[in-house]
Amino acid sequence: MSRRSLFSIVALSSLIVAAGSLTLSAFQNRANAKIMGDGISGTVELREIPAQLTPAHDMKFMTGMTAVEITVTVSGLKPGAHGLHFHAVGKCEAPGFTSAGGHFDPGPAGNGDPDANHPFHMGDLPNLFADASGKATLKAVTNRVTIGAGPLSIFDADGTAIIIHANPDEGITAEPKAGKSGGPRVGCGVIGK
């Protein structure tokens, strides 16, 4: 092998490694929230990842090239299932955390009512399951929101909160205010960077 060929291979390898590290650094957006409620505390960690790294994906349904990995750790909940959602406003004022608004569902056809248009809101997440001691941990991935800029960013003008509900989310569309998406709000955290 000539010196020129060897140099070309080394140079090309260096470019590939550099491009790979640039690609990975593009997915370093992170966010977090501190959950609070009556006797409830916990954390939420959000990390933007390449969508192709998610366990299962169908590119025709992707909103972009990223997905958001969510890790929730909470204590103080009643045992059982609890609805978990991103809500439209980054406020967590007690009592009731209603200051967080409806479900995060931006866009011209968005409908933040927790029960109408459900489970198709951008802010819908899997139920959180608390064990007998009231502790719950969830790791999930969604491609319905982004941490970075864009129309589905959770960092829009009024921010976003994550809400834990007293009851499970039944995953069905119902009459507005029917409570089928989890009912009363028992935990809330404002998402920040």
Secondary structure by P-SEA (a helix, b strand, c coil): ccaaaaaaaaaaaaaaaaaaaaaaaaacbbbbbbbbccccccbbbbbbcccccccccccccccccbbbbbbbbbccccccbbbbbbccccccccccccccccccccccccccccccccccccccccbbbbccccbbbbbbcccccccccccccccccbbbbbbbccccccccccccccccccccccbbbbbcc
